[in-house]
Amino acid sequence: MKVLLVGSGGREHALAWKLRQADALTELHAAPGNPGIAALGSCHPVRAEDAEGLLGLARSLDIDLVVVGPEAPLVAGAAEELRHAGLAVFGPSAAAARIEGSKQFAKEIMRTAGVPTAESLAVARAPCVLKTDGLAAGKGVFVCTTPEELEAGLHEVSAFGDALVIEELLEGEEASVFALCDGERAIALPSSQDYKRIGDGDTGPNTGGMGSYSPFPLDVDEILELVHRPVLAKLAARDAPFIGTLYAGIMLTEHGPRVLEFNCRFGDPETQSVVARVDADDFLGALVAAAQGGLAHHEIAVSDDAAVTVVVAGADYPARGDIGSPIRGVEEAEATGALVFHAGTALHGDRLVTNGGRILNVTAMGETVAEARERAYRACELISFEGMRYRRDIALERGVRAVR
């Protein structure tokens, strides 16, 4: 089987790494890919948002399955263009991807489907949460516990230029639940938890994610029944069947689970921890089955081992990225048994350099979360570049964390 993976981040490197292990895979291609993915397959200089270019590439390579990683091309309709041209695609149409592309749309779907979520507020008063309605690469959420934070949040959210969504501030632990969907049916991947804030102790601004671990103590089948399946049914009833990964961010409050948000793709960096634990053949088979509308009899074997991922970022992330700083120690980190996924890297000649905000994702496994965590941080200590930073408390505690 020939697979074309669309995207260039750490999530896509993790997906490529897992797909490469599947017996049925004969060729792996990526557009545009990154230096890490290039070690696993062939990378092609086609942007993820270039649907016409992706179609031409897929046809020229006689691709059997296209897997679209990032949200922006999905919301723009890349998956449906490819699907209408006769390709098997794992990724939702633009109509279904609105579940992430518009938070107002997601709230409407949840309301009509009877899915518990944060209450919408008519007026912004602290404490509350401000969200930009559209895509914001994980940075469009502002938790406002004081009038000062509210004033700053209103200023920040206005810069996105989208409609404003105001919600009650929920407290509890946040979990991520991914479901592979074929338009009607859904199967769950292992649970995980990610860390959104830039600093230790969940301080500082929200980011695209600074680390994750799996498993998180949660009944994923219960969440599928409460959250994912009602939303799938409602989208299908609106002639927008969801084919792809429906990712629910769940807050476990004292009153039960509440949906914080939906995403229309694999989460990043949760994917790095989740795919480390799943069987490669089952995983590829499920992606193919979902794309073809036949998930009914598929299951995915999951390792009992835990996985922890630490994001290594540039000095000024999330305000700005880092470009051109030489990266050292990746091979040494991998020699410990850890996985090093490229998220924002480039090659200058034969030298690996920084090329983004989140630069690398270091993932390690162990019999326990604590063991996986120790191995991940041991590998992180071997990597260096100017201004490198990472949180030191990923998976350290499982106590109550007021996230957003």
C-alpha positions in Angstrom: 0.0 0.0 0.0 1.2 3.5 -0.9 0.4 6.2 1.6 0.7 10.0 1.1 1.0 11.8 4.5 0.1 15.6 4.3 1.9 17.9 6.7 5.3 18.8 8.1 5.2 18.8 11.9 5.9 16.5 14.9 2.5 14.9 14.6 3.1 13.9 11.0 6.6 12.6 11.9 5.0 10.4 14.6 2.3 9.2 12.2 5.0 8.4 9.5 7.1 6.5 12.1 4.1 4.3 13.0 2.9 3.8 9.5 6.4 2.8 8.4 6.1 -0.2 10.7 3.0 -1.6 9.1 3.5 -4.8 7.0 1.0 -3.6 4.4 2.9 -0.4 3.7 5.0 -0.5 0.5 5.7 3.2 0.0 5.5 6.2 2.3 5.4 9.7 0.8 4.9 13.1 2.5 4.0 16.6 1.4 6.0 18.6 2.3 7.4 16.5 5.2 10.4 17.4 7.3 14.0 16.1 7.8 12.8 13.4 10.3 10.1 12.1 7.9 12.6 12.1 5.0 14.5 9.3 6.9 11.3 7.2 6.6 10.0 7.9 3.2 10.0 10.3 0.2 9.2 14.0 0.8 7.8 16.2 -1.9 7.8 20.0 -2.1 4.0 20.4 -2.1 2.4 22.6 0.5 -0.3 21.0 2.7 -2.8 23.7 1.7 -2.2 23.1 -2.1 -5.1 20.7 -2.8 -4.5 20.8 -6.6 -0.8 20.1 -6.1 -1.6 17.3 -3.7 -4.0 15.7 -6.2 -1.4 15.9 -8.9 1.2 14.3 -6.6 -1.2 11.5 -5.5 -2.1 10.6 -9.0 1.5 10.6 -10.2 2.5 8.3 -7.4 -0.6 6.1 -7.7 -1.4 6.6 -4.0 -3.8 4.2 -2.2 -4.5 6.4 0.9 -4.0 10.0 1.7 -3.8 11.0 5.4 -4.2 14.7 6.0 -2.5 15.8 9.3 -3.0 19.6 9.9 -6.3 21.4 10.5 -5.9 24.3 8.0 -6.0 22.2 4.8 -8.9 20.2 6.2 -11.0 23.3 7.1 -10.1 24.7 3.6 -11.6 21.6 2.0 -8.5 19.7 0.8 -9.8 16.3 1.8 -13.0 16.6 -0.1 -11.2 17.8 -3.2 -9.1 14.7 -3.1 -12.0 12.5 -2.3 -14.1 13.8 -5.1 -11.3 13.0 -7.5 -11.6 9.3 -6.5 -8.8 9.0 -3.8 -9.2 7.3 -0.5 -8.7 10.0 2.1 -8.5 10.0 5.9 -9.7 13.4 6.8 -13.0 15.2 7.0 -14.7 17.5 4.5 -14.8 21.2 5.0 -18.4 21.0 6.2 -17.4 18.4 8.9 -14.2 20.1 9.7 -16.2 23.2 10.9 -16.4 21.3 14.2 -12.9 22.8 14.7 -13.0 25.7 12.2 -15.8 27.4 14.1 -16.3 27.2 17.8 -19.7 28.7 17.5 -20.7 25.9 15.1 -19.3 23.3 17.5 -21.3 24.8 20.3 -24.5 24.6 18.2 -23.8 20.9 17.3 -23.2 20.0 20.9 -26.3 21.8 22.0 -28.5 20.0 19.5 -26.8 16.7 20.1 -27.2 17.0 23.9 -23.4 16.8 24.6 -22.3 18.4 27.9 -20.0 21.4 27.4 -19.0 24.7 29.0 -21.8 27.2 29.3 -21.8 30.1 26.9 -21.8 33.6 28.4 -23.3 36.7 26.9 -21.0 39.1 28.7 -17.2 38.8 29.4 -16.7 39.0 33.2 -13.9 37.4 35.2 -13.7 34.5 35.8 -14.3 33.3 32.2 -12.6 31.9 29.1 -12.3 33.9 25.9 -11.9 32.1 22.6 -11.5 33.2 19.0 -14.0 31.5 16.8 -11.7 30.3 14.1 -8.4 28.5 13.9 -5.5 29.8 16.0 -2.9 27.0 16.2 -3.8 26.3 19.8 -3.1 29.9 20.8 -6.6 31.5 20.6 -7.8 30.6 24.2 -7.4 33.0 27.1 -8.2 32.1 30.7 -9.3 35.1 32.6 -9.5 34.8 36.4 -9.1 38.5 37.2 -10.3 41.8 35.7 -6.7 42.4 34.6 -6.4 39.1 32.8 -9.8 39.8 31.2 -8.6 43.2 29.8 -5.4 41.6 28.5 -7.3 38.7 27.0 -9.8 40.9 25.2 -6.9 42.8 23.6 -5.2 39.5 22.6 -8.2 37.8 21.2 -9.2 40.9 19.1 -5.9 40.4 17.2 -7.3 37.3 15.6 -10.1 39.2 13.9 -12.7 36.4 14.4 -15.9 36.4 16.3 -15.5 36.1 20.1 -16.7 33.1 22.1 -17.1 33.6 25.9 -17.5 30.6 28.2 -17.6 29.7 31.8 -14.3 28.7 33.4 -14.3 25.0 34.1 -12.0 23.4 36.7 -10.7 19.9 36.8 -8.4 17.7 34.8 -8.3 17.9 31.1 -8.0 14.8 28.9 -7.8 14.2 25.1 -9.8 11.5 23.5 -9.3 10.7 19.8 -11.8 8.7 17.8 -11.2 7.3 14.3 -14.4 7.8 12.4 -15.9 6.5 9.1 -18.8 8.9 8.9 -21.1 6.8 11.1 -19.0 4.7 13.5 -16.1 5.5 15.8 -13.3 3.5 17.6 -11.2 5.1 20.3 -7.5 5.5 20.5 -5.8 5.4 23.9 -6.5 8.3 26.3 -3.9 11.1 26.8 -3.4 14.4 28.6 -1.5 17.4 27.2 0.0 20.5 28.7 -1.0 23.8 27.0 0.8 26.5 29.0 4.3 27.4 28.2 5.7 27.3 31.8 6.0 24.8 34.6 3.0 24.7 36.9 0.7 25.6 33.9 1.9 29.2 33.9 2.2 31.7 31.0 0.3 31.8 27.7 -1.3 28.9 25.9 0.7 27.2 23.2 0.1 24.5 20.7 1.1 22.0 23.4 4.3 21.5 25.5 4.0 17.8 26.3 1.7 14.9 26.8 1.4 11.4 28.3 -0.7 8.3 27.7 -2.6 6.6 29.2 -4.7 9.0 31.2 -7.1 7.3 33.7 -10.4 7.6 31.8 -13.0 5.3 30.3 -12.7 6.2 26.6 -15.6 4.1 25.5 -17.8 6.0 28.0 -16.6 9.3 26.4 -17.3 8.0 22.9 -20.9 7.2 23.9 -21.4 10.5 25.6 -19.6 12.8 23.2 -18.3 11.5 19.9 -21.2 9.3 18.7 -24.0 11.9 19.2 -21.8 14.5 17.4 -21.2 12.0 14.5 -24.9 11.4 14.2 -25.7 15.1 14.2 -23.1 15.9 11.5 -24.3 13.0 9.4 -27.8 14.3 9.6 -26.6 17.6 8.3 -25.1 15.9 5.3 -21.6 16.4 6.7 -20.4 12.9 7.7 -17.2 13.0 9.6 -14.4 10.8 8.2 -11.1 11.2 10.1 -10.0 11.8 13.7 -12.6 13.5 15.9 -10.6 14.8 18.8 -12.5 15.9 21.9 -10.8 18.0 24.6 -12.6 16.9 27.8 -12.6 18.6 31.2 -13.4 16.2 34.0 -15.4 18.5 36.4 -17.0 17.6 39.7 -20.3 17.5 37.7 -19.0 15.1 35.1 -17.2 15.4 31.8 -17.6 18.6 29.8 -16.3 19.2 26.2 -13.9 22.1 26.0 -13.3 21.9 22.3 -13.3 19.7 19.2 -10.5 19.3 16.7 -10.9 17.6 13.3 -7.5 15.9 13.3 -4.9 14.2 15.5 -3.8 16.4 18.4 -0.2 17.6 18.7 1.7 16.6 20.9 -0.8 13.9 22.1 -0.4 11.9 18.9 3.3 11.3 19.7 2.4 9.6 22.9 -0.7 7.8 21.6 0.8 6.3 18.5 3.7 5.0 20.4 1.3 2.6 22.1 -0.8 1.3 19.2 -0.2 -1.7 16.9 1.0 -0.4 13.5 -0.9 -2.9 11.3 -4.1 -2.3 13.2 -3.6 1.4 13.0 -3.0 1.5 9.2 -5.9 -0.9 8.7 -8.2 1.3 10.7 -7.2 4.4 8.7 -8.0 2.6 5.5 -11.3 1.3 6.8 -12.4 4.7 8.0 -11.6 6.2 4.6 -13.6 3.5 2.9 -16.5 3.7 5.4 -16.0 0.3 6.9 -14.9 0.6 10.5 -17.5 -1.8 12.0 -15.3 -4.7 12.7 -11.9 -3.1 13.4 -10.0 -3.0 16.7 -6.6 -1.6 17.6 -4.3 -3.4 20.0 -2.7 -1.2 22.6 0.5 -1.7 24.6 0.3 -1.8 28.3 3.3 0.5 28.4 3.0 4.2 29.0 4.5 7.0 26.8 5.6 10.5 27.7 6.4 13.3 25.2 8.3 16.5 26.0 8.2 19.3 23.5 11.5 21.1 23.0 10.8 24.7 21.9 12.7 27.9 20.9 13.5 30.6 23.4 10.7 33.0 22.4 7.9 30.5 21.7 5.0 31.0 21.5 5.5 34.7 20.6 7.9 33.8 17.7 9.8 30.9 16.3 13.5 30.2 16.0 15.2 29.8 12.6 18.7 28.7 11.8 20.1 27.7 15.1 22.2 24.4 14.9 20.7 21.5 16.8 23.1 19.0 18.5 22.6 15.7 20.3 19.6 14.2 18.4 21.5 11.0 17.6 22.7 10.7 21.2 19.1 11.1 22.5 17.8 8.5 20.1 20.6 6.1 21.2 19.0 6.0 24.7 15.9 4.4 23.1 13.9 7.6 23.0 12.0 8.7 19.9 12.9 12.2 18.6 10.2 13.6 16.3 11.0 16.6 14.2 8.4 19.4 14.6 10.2 22.6 13.4 13.5 21.6 11.8 15.3 22.1 8.5 18.5 21.0 6.9 21.2 23.6 5.9 23.5 21.4 3.9 24.0 18.4 6.2 23.4 20.4 9.4 20.1 20.2 11.3 18.8 23.6 12.3 15.8 25.1 14.0 12.8 26.2 11.8 9.8 27.0 14.0 8.5 27.5 17.5 8.2 23.9 18.7 11.4 22.3 17.4 11.5 18.7 18.6 9.2 16.2 20.4 11.0 13.7 22.6 9.0 10.6 23.4 9.9 7.6 25.6 8.1 4.5 26.8 8.2 2.6 30.1 6.2 0.2 32.2 4.8 3.2 34.1 4.3 6.9 33.3 7.1 7.7 35.8 9.5 5.4 34.1 8.6 6.8 30.6 9.0 10.3 32.0 12.5 9.7 33.4 13.6 8.3 30.0 12.2 11.2 28.1 13.9 13.8 30.2 17.2 11.9 30.1 17.0 12.1 26.3 16.1 15.8 26.4 19.2 16.6 28.4 21.4 15.3 25.5 19.9 17.8 23.0 21.0 21.4 22.7 20.5 24.5 20.6 20.7 28.2 21.5 17.8 29.3 23.6 16.3 25.8 23.9 13.5 25.5 26.5 11.1 22.8 27.7 8.8 22.2 30.6 10.3 20.2 33.5 6.9 19.0 34.9 5.3 17.0 32.1 3.5 14.0 33.6 5.0 14.9 37.0 1.6 14.9 38.8 -1.9 13.9 38.1 -3.5 16.3 40.6 -6.3 18.7 39.8 -5.2 21.1 37.2 -7.4 24.1 36.3 -6.6 24.1 32.6 -9.2 26.3 30.8 
